[in-house]
Amino acid sequence: MRIKSSILPKDLLDKIKNPDPIEGEDIVIEDDDGNMVGVIIQPKAYEFFIKAIEEREDEIDKSLDEPFDPSAPSLDDLRGE
């Protein structure tokens, strides 16, 4: 999901743009009982996580012992879409 920064409260936007280095850059959003309902991570951390996931997925894909068959049905084909 993407949202425009203009709809965020100014104090939250300020905390996102200027994180407290002592508190950390990630922002954990909790309900009144202390349960986590969301997390905002900074762009560099997000890029790092995405890159790490893609690298791991590539490793898994390379370990498969199945040759690629371009005529094989796609997942959409199998689901009838």
C-alpha positions in Angstrom: 0.0 0.0 0.0 1.2 3.5 -0.8 0.0 6.7 0.9 0.9 10.3 0.4 2.9 11.9 3.1 0.5 14.8 3.1 -2.2 12.8 4.8 0.1 11.9 7.8 0.0 14.0 11.0 2.9 16.6 11.0 4.4 15.2 14.2 4.5 11.6 12.8 6.0 12.8 9.5 8.7 14.8 11.4 9.6 11.6 13.3 9.8 9.6 10.0 12.0 12.2 8.3 14.1 13.0 11.3 14.4 9.8 13.4 15.9 9.9 16.8 19.3 8.2 16.5 19.2 7.0 20.1 15.7 5.6 19.8 16.4 4.1 16.4 15.1 4.7 13.0 12.2 2.3 12.9 8.8 3.4 14.2 6.6 0.7 15.8 2.9 1.6 16.0 1.1 0.1 19.0 -2.5 0.1 20.1 -3.4 1.2 23.7 -2.7 -2.3 25.0 0.9 -2.3 23.6 0.1 -4.7 20.7 2.0 -3.9 17.5 -0.3 -2.8 14.7 2.3 -1.6 12.2 5.9 -0.7 11.6 7.5 2.1 9.6 11.0 1.3 8.4 13.4 3.8 6.8 14.0 3.4 3.0 17.6 2.1 3.3 16.5 -0.6 5.7 13.7 -1.5 3.4 16.0 -1.7 0.4 18.4 -4.0 2.4 15.6 -6.3 3.5 14.2 -6.6 -0.1 17.7 -7.3 -1.5 18.3 -10.0 1.1 15.0 -11.6 0.4 15.6 -11.6 -3.4 19.1 -13.0 -2.9 17.7 -15.9 -0.8 14.9 -16.5 -3.3 17.5 -16.7 -6.1 19.5 -19.2 -4.1 16.4 -21.4 -3.6 15.5 -21.1 -7.3 19.0 -22.1 -8.3 18.9 -25.1 -6.1 15.8 -26.5 -7.9 16.6 -29.5 -10.0 13.9 -28.8 -12.6 14.7 -27.6 -16.1 12.7 -24.7 -17.3 9.9 -25.6 -19.7 8.6 -22.5 -21.5 5.5 -24.5 -22.7 4.5 -25.5 -19.2 1.3 -23.9 -17.9 1.6 -20.9 -15.7 0.0 -20.5 -12.3 -2.7 -18.3 -14.0 -3.3 -21.0 -16.5 -3.7 -23.6 -13.8 -6.1 -21.3 -11.9 -8.1 -20.8 -15.0 -7.4 -17.1 -15.2 
